[in-house]
Amino acid sequence: MSATIKLSELPVGASAVVREYPKTGSAFVRLREMGLLTGTRVTLIRTAPLGDPLEIKLRGYNLTLRKSEAEHVLVEPAA
């Protein structure tokens, strides 16, 4: 098993599997409701010119996250 990194550190075009995220807070309840769960495969599609927000693809749709939200989500880069 490779080391985990923050979702905000994932390179554009790379895929990863969600390993951990905060269990509290209204923003994270919303993310879980949209399908960002442990074990979910995500791909970083693009970042805005200044690096915020980030667009990820998961479960067949694209989701835009603030960089501050993505910093709390730990992922394991996929091979």
N, CA, C and O atoms as a GROMACS GRO file, in nm:
protein
  316
    1MET      N    1   0.085  -0.118   0.000
    1MET     CA    2   0.000   0.000   0.000
    1MET      C    3   0.089   0.124   0.000
    1MET      O    4   0.178   0.136   0.084
    2SER      N    5   0.066   0.214  -0.092
    2SER     CA    6   0.148   0.335  -0.100
    2SER      C    7   0.100   0.438   0.001
    2SER      O    8  -0.007   0.425   0.061
    3ALA      N    9   0.180   0.540   0.019
    3ALA     CA   10   0.149   0.644   0.116
    3ALA      C   11   0.030   0.727   0.071
    3ALA      O   12   0.004   0.742  -0.048
    4THR      N   13  -0.040   0.782   0.168
    4THR     CA   14  -0.152   0.869   0.135
    4THR      C   15  -0.104   1.012   0.121
    4THR      O   16  -0.006   1.054   0.183
    5ILE      N   17  -0.174   1.087   0.036
    5ILE     CA   18  -0.148   1.229   0.018
    5ILE      C   19  -0.280   1.303   0.026
    5ILE      O   20  -0.387   1.241   0.024
    6LYS      N   21  -0.273   1.433   0.034
    6LYS     CA   22  -0.395   1.514   0.033
    6LYS      C   23  -0.450   1.518  -0.109
    6LYS      O   24  -0.373   1.519  -0.206
    7LEU      N   25  -0.581   1.519  -0.121
    7LEU     CA   26  -0.644   1.530  -0.253
    7LEU      C   27  -0.596   1.656  -0.325
    7LEU      O   28  -0.582   1.655  -0.447
    8SER      N   29  -0.572   1.762  -0.251
    8SER     CA   30  -0.526   1.887  -0.312
    8SER      C   31  -0.386   1.877  -0.371
    8SER      O   32  -0.346   1.962  -0.450
    9GLU      N   33  -0.308   1.771  -0.334
    9GLU     CA   34  -0.173   1.752  -0.385
    9GLU      C   35  -0.167   1.657  -0.505
    9GLU      O   36  -0.060   1.637  -0.563
   10LEU      N   37  -0.280   1.599  -0.542
   10LEU     CA   38  -0.285   1.504  -0.653
   10LEU      C   39  -0.258   1.578  -0.784
   10LEU      O   40  -0.317   1.684  -0.807
   11PRO      N   41  -0.170   1.526  -0.870
   11PRO     CA   42  -0.143   1.592  -0.998
   11PRO      C   43  -0.265   1.584  -1.092
   11PRO      O   44  -0.343   1.489  -1.085
   12VAL      N   45  -0.280   1.684  -1.177
   12VAL     CA   46  -0.388   1.685  -1.274
   12VAL      C   47  -0.377   1.562  -1.364
   12VAL      O   48  -0.270   1.530  -1.414
   13GLY      N   49  -0.490   1.494  -1.382
   13GLY     CA   50  -0.495   1.375  -1.465
   13GLY      C   51  -0.471   1.246  -1.388
   13GLY      O   52  -0.494   1.137  -1.442
   14ALA      N   53  -0.426   1.256  -1.264
   14ALA     CA   54  -0.396   1.136  -1.184
   14ALA      C   55  -0.523   1.086  -1.115
   14ALA      O   56  -0.615   1.163  -1.085
   15SER      N   57  -0.525   0.955  -1.091
   15SER     CA   58  -0.636   0.893  -1.019
   15SER      C   59  -0.589   0.848  -0.883
   15SER      O   60  -0.471   0.823  -0.861
   16ALA      N   61  -0.684   0.837  -0.790
   16ALA     CA   62  -0.653   0.795  -0.654
   16ALA      C   63  -0.778   0.736  -0.591
   16ALA      O   64  -0.889   0.751  -0.643
   17VAL      N   65  -0.759   0.669  -0.479
   17VAL     CA   66  -0.870   0.612  -0.404
   17VAL      C   67  -0.878   0.684  -0.270
   17VAL      O   68  -0.777   0.700  -0.201
   18VAL      N   69  -0.999   0.728  -0.234
   18VAL     CA   70  -1.019   0.799  -0.106
   18VAL      C   71  -0.994   0.702   0.008
   18VAL      O   72  -1.050   0.592   0.011
   19ARG      N   73  -0.909   0.742   0.102
   19ARG     CA   74  -0.877   0.658   0.218
   19ARG      C   75  -0.930   0.716   0.349
   19ARG      O   76  -0.965   0.640   0.439
   20GLU      N   77  -0.936   0.847   0.360
   20GLU     CA   78  -0.980   0.907   0.487
   20GLU      C   79  -1.028   1.050   0.464
   20GLU      O   80  -0.976   1.121   0.377
   21TYR      N   81  -1.126   1.090   0.541
   21TYR     CA   82  -1.174   1.228   0.538
   21TYR      C   83  -1.238   1.258   0.672
   21TYR      O   84  -1.276   1.165   0.744
   22PRO      N   85  -1.251   1.385   0.708
   22PRO     CA   86  -1.311   1.419   0.837
   22PRO      C   87  -1.454   1.366   0.846
   22PRO      O   88  -1.526   1.362   0.747
   23LYS      N   89  -1.492   1.326   0.964
   23LYS     CA   90  -1.625   1.268   0.986
   23LYS      C   91  -1.726   1.370   1.038
   23LYS      O   92  -1.842   1.337   1.060
   24THR      N   93  -1.682   1.494   1.057
   24THR     CA   94  -1.773   1.596   1.110
   24THR      C   95  -1.771   1.721   1.023
   24THR      O   96  -1.682   1.740   0.940
   25GLY      N   97  -1.869   1.806   1.043
   25GLY     CA   98  -1.878   1.932   0.970
   25GLY      C   99  -1.979   1.925   0.857
   25GLY      O  100  -1.992   1.823   0.791
   26SER      N  101  -2.049   2.034   0.836
   26SER     CA  102  -2.154   2.036   0.735
   26SER      C  103  -2.100   2.020   0.593
   26SER      O  104  -2.165   1.958   0.509
   27ALA      N  105  -1.982   2.074   0.566
   27ALA     CA  106  -1.924   2.060   0.432
   27ALA      C  107  -1.893   1.914   0.401
   27ALA      O  108  -1.908   1.870   0.288
   28PHE      N  109  -1.850   1.840   0.501
   28PHE     CA  110  -1.812   1.702   0.477
   28PHE      C  111  -1.932   1.610   0.473
   28PHE      O  112  -1.928   1.505   0.408
   29VAL      N  113  -2.039   1.647   0.541
   29VAL     CA  114  -2.165   1.574   0.527
   29VAL      C  115  -2.212   1.587   0.382
   29VAL      O  116  -2.256   1.489   0.322
   30ARG      N  117  -2.202   1.707   0.328
   30ARG     CA  118  -2.243   1.733   0.190
   30ARG      C  119  -2.157   1.652   0.092
   30ARG      O  120  -2.210   1.597  -0.005
   31LEU      N  121  -2.027   1.645   0.115
   31LEU     CA  122  -1.939   1.568   0.027
   31LEU      C  123  -1.974   1.420   0.030
   31LEU      O  124  -1.975   1.355  -0.074
   32ARG      N  125  -2.002   1.367   0.147
   32ARG     CA  126  -2.042   1.226   0.157
   32ARG      C  127  -2.173   1.202   0.084
   32ARG      O  128  -2.190   1.100   0.018
   33GLU      N  129  -2.266   1.295   0.095
   33GLU     CA  130  -2.395   1.281   0.026
   33GLU      C  131  -2.376   1.280  -0.126
   33GLU      O  132  -2.457   1.222  -0.198
   34MET      N  133  -2.270   1.346  -0.175
   34MET     CA  134  -2.243   1.349  -0.319
   34MET      C  135  -2.157   1.232  -0.364
   34MET      O  136  -2.117   1.227  -0.481
   35GLY      N  137  -2.126   1.138  -0.274
   35GLY     CA  138  -2.057   1.017  -0.313
   35GLY      C  139  -1.909   1.010  -0.284
   35GLY      O  140  -1.844   0.913  -0.322
   36LEU      N  141  -1.852   1.110  -0.217
   36LEU     CA  142  -1.710   1.107  -0.184
   36LEU      C  143  -1.693   1.025  -0.056
   36LEU      O  144  -1.690   1.080   0.054
   37LEU      N  145  -1.682   0.893  -0.072
   37LEU     CA  146  -1.674   0.799   0.039
   37LEU      C  147  -1.541   0.725   0.037
   37LEU      O  148  -1.474   0.720  -0.066
   38THR      N  149  -1.503   0.668   0.150
   38THR     CA  150  -1.383   0.586   0.157
   38THR      C  151  -1.393   0.472   0.055
   38THR      O  152  -1.495   0.404   0.046
   39GLY      N  153  -1.287   0.453  -0.023
   39GLY     CA  154  -1.285   0.350  -0.125
   39GLY      C  155  -1.327   0.398  -0.263
   39GLY      O  156  -1.315   0.323  -0.360
   40THR      N  157  -1.375   0.521  -0.274
   40THR     CA  158  -1.418   0.576  -0.402
   40THR      C  159  -1.296   0.618  -0.484
   40THR      O  160  -1.205   0.683  -0.433
   41ARG      N  161  -1.296   0.582  -0.611
   41ARG     CA  162  -1.187   0.622  -0.702
   41ARG      C  163  -1.222   0.759  -0.759
   41ARG      O  164  -1.333   0.782  -0.806
   42VAL      N  165  -1.124   0.850  -0.754
   42VAL     CA  166  -1.142   0.985  -0.806
   42VAL      C  167  -1.028   1.017  -0.903
   42VAL      O  168  -0.919   0.961  -0.892
   43THR      N  169  -1.055   1.106  -0.997
   43THR     CA  170  -0.954   1.155  -1.090
   43THR      C  171  -0.957   1.307  -1.087
   43THR      O  172  -1.064   1.367  -1.099
   44LEU      N  173  -0.841   1.369  -1.071
   44LEU     CA  174  -0.835   1.515  -1.074
   44LEU      C  175  -0.836   1.559  -1.220
   44LEU      O  176  -0.742   1.532  -1.294
   45ILE      N  177  -0.943   1.625  -1.260
   45ILE     CA  178  -0.962   1.667  -1.400
   45ILE      C  179  -0.884   1.796  -1.430
   45ILE      O  180  -0.810   1.803  -1.528
   46ARG      N  181  -0.902   1.896  -1.345
   46ARG     CA  182  -0.833   2.024  -1.367
   46ARG      C  183  -0.842   2.110  -1.241
   46ARG      O  184  -0.921   2.085  -1.150
   47THR      N  185  -0.757   2.213  -1.240
   47THR     CA  186  -0.762   2.313  -1.134
   47THR      C  187  -0.782   2.448  -1.200
   47THR      O  188  -0.747   2.468  -1.316
   48ALA      N  189  -0.838   2.540  -1.126
   48ALA     CA  190  -0.854   2.677  -1.177
   48ALA      C  191  -0.715   2.740  -1.191
   48ALA      O  192  -0.620   2.690  -1.131
   49PRO      N  193  -0.702   2.847  -1.268
   49PRO     CA  194  -0.571   2.908  -1.291
   49PRO      C  195  -0.492   2.941  -1.164
   49PRO      O  196  -0.370   2.930  -1.163
   50LEU      N  197  -0.559   2.981  -1.058
   50LEU     CA  198  -0.489   3.012  -0.933
   50LEU      C  199  -0.490   2.894  -0.836
   50LEU      O  200  -0.452   2.910  -0.720
   51GLY      N  201  -0.532   2.777  -0.883
   51GLY     CA  202  -0.528   2.657  -0.801
   51GLY      C  203  -0.650   2.629  -0.717
   51GLY      O  204  -0.654   2.529  -0.645
   52ASP      N  205  -0.750   2.713  -0.725
   52ASP     CA  206  -0.871   2.694  -0.644
   52ASP      C  207  -0.990   2.742  -0.725
   52ASP      O  208  -0.989   2.858  -0.766
   53PRO      N  209  -1.090   2.663  -0.750
   53PRO     CA  210  -1.120   2.529  -0.700
   53PRO      C  211  -1.059   2.418  -0.786
   53PRO      O  212  -0.993   2.443  -0.887
   54LEU      N  213  -1.084   2.294  -0.742
   54LEU     CA  214  -1.039   2.174  -0.812
   54LEU      C  215  -1.161   2.102  -0.869
   54LEU      O  216  -1.267   2.103  -0.807
   55GLU      N  217  -1.146   2.040  -0.984
   55GLU     CA  218  -1.254   1.961  -1.041
   55GLU      C  219  -1.212   1.815  -1.042
   55GLU      O  220  -1.109   1.780  -1.100
   56ILE      N  221  -1.292   1.730  -0.978
   56ILE     CA  222  -1.262   1.587  -0.975
   56ILE      C  223  -1.375   1.510  -1.041
   56ILE      O  224  -1.489   1.555  -1.046
   57LYS      N  225  -1.341   1.392  -1.091
   57LYS     CA  226  -1.442   1.303  -1.149
   57LYS      C  227  -1.456   1.184  -1.056
   57LYS      O  228  -1.357   1.120  -1.021
   58LEU      N  229  -1.578   1.153  -1.018
   58LEU     CA  230  -1.606   1.037  -0.935
   58LEU      C  231  -1.745   0.985  -0.967
   58LEU      O  232  -1.836   1.064  -0.994
   59ARG      N  233  -1.761   0.856  -0.964
   59ARG     CA  234  -1.890   0.790  -0.984
   59ARG      C  235  -1.964   0.839  -1.110
   59ARG      O  236  -2.087   0.846  -1.111
   60GLY      N  237  -1.888   0.873  -1.216
   60GLY     CA  238  -1.948   0.911  -1.343
   60GLY      C  239  -1.989   1.056  -1.357
   60GLY      O  240  -2.053   1.092  -1.455
   61TYR      N  241  -1.952   1.142  -1.262
   61TYR     CA  242  -1.983   1.284  -1.277
   61TYR      C  243  -1.868   1.368  -1.224
   61TYR      O  244  -1.782   1.318  -1.152
   62ASN      N  245  -1.868   1.496  -1.260
   62ASN     CA  246  -1.763   1.588  -1.216
   62ASN      C  247  -1.813   1.669  -1.097
   62ASN      O  248  -1.928   1.713  -1.093
   63LEU      N  249  -1.723   1.688  -1.000
   63LEU     CA  250  -1.754   1.760  -0.878
   63LEU      C  251  -1.646   1.865  -0.857
   63LEU      O  252  -1.527   1.835  -0.871
   64THR      N  253  -1.684   1.986  -0.823
   64THR     CA  254  -1.589   2.093  -0.797
   64THR      C  255  -1.578   2.113  -0.647
   64THR      O  256  -1.678   2.125  -0.576
   65LEU      N  257  -1.454   2.115  -0.598
   65LEU     CA  258  -1.426   2.132  -0.455
   65LEU      C  259  -1.336   2.252  -0.432
   65LEU      O  260  -1.252   2.285  -0.516
   66ARG      N  261  -1.354   2.316  -0.319
   66ARG     CA  262  -1.258   2.418  -0.278
   66ARG      C  263  -1.129   2.347  -0.239
   66ARG      O  264  -1.131   2.233  -0.192
   67LYS      N  265  -1.018   2.414  -0.259
   67LYS     CA  266  -0.890   2.356  -0.221
   67LYS      C  267  -0.886   2.330  -0.070
   67LYS      O  268  -0.828   2.231  -0.026
   68SER      N  269  -0.947   2.418   0.008
   68SER     CA  270  -0.949   2.401   0.154
   68SER      C  271  -1.025   2.275   0.194
   68SER      O  272  -0.992   2.214   0.296
   69GLU      N  273  -1.125   2.234   0.117
   69GLU     CA  274  -1.197   2.109   0.143
   69GLU      C  275  -1.111   1.989   0.102
   69GLU      O  276  -1.105   1.889   0.173
   70ALA      N  277  -1.046   2.000  -0.013
   70ALA     CA  278  -0.965   1.890  -0.066
   70ALA      C  279  -0.844   1.861   0.022
   70ALA      O  280  -0.793   1.749   0.022
   71GLU      N  281  -0.797   1.959   0.098
   71GLU     CA  282  -0.682   1.939   0.185
   71GLU      C  283  -0.713   1.846   0.301
   71GLU      O  284  -0.622   1.791   0.363
   72HIS      N  285  -0.840   1.826   0.332
   72HIS     CA  286  -0.880   1.740   0.444
   72HIS      C  287  -0.910   1.597   0.400
   72HIS      O  288  -0.938   1.511   0.483
   73VAL      N  289  -0.906   1.572   0.269
   73VAL     CA  290  -0.936   1.439   0.215
   73VAL      C  291  -0.804   1.370   0.181
   73VAL      O  292  -0.727   1.421   0.099
   74LEU      N  293  -0.778   1.254   0.242
   74LEU     CA  294  -0.655   1.179   0.215
   74LEU      C  295  -0.685   1.072   0.112
   74LEU      O  296  -0.784   0.999   0.122
   75VAL      N  297  -0.597   1.062   0.011
   75VAL     CA  298  -0.617   0.964  -0.096
   75VAL      C  299  -0.489   0.884  -0.115
   75VAL      O  300  -0.380   0.926  -0.076
   76GLU      N  301  -0.505   0.767  -0.174
   76GLU     CA  302  -0.392   0.681  -0.209
   76GLU      C  303  -0.382   0.681  -0.360
   76GLU      O  304  -0.474   0.633  -0.427
   77PRO      N  305  -0.273   0.734  -0.417
   77PRO     CA  306  -0.260   0.736  -0.563
   77PRO      C  307  -0.275   0.596  -0.622
   77PRO      O  308  -0.222   0.499  -0.568
   78ALA      N  309  -0.349   0.587  -0.732
   78ALA     CA  310  -0.374   0.458  -0.799
   78ALA      C  311  -0.258   0.427  -0.893
   78ALA      O  312  -0.194   0.516  -0.948
   79ALA      N  313  -0.234   0.300  -0.908
   79ALA     CA  314  -0.125   0.256  -0.997
   79ALA      C  315  -0.166   0.262  -1.142
   79ALA      O  316  -0.086   0.229  -1.230
   0.00000   0.00000   0.00000
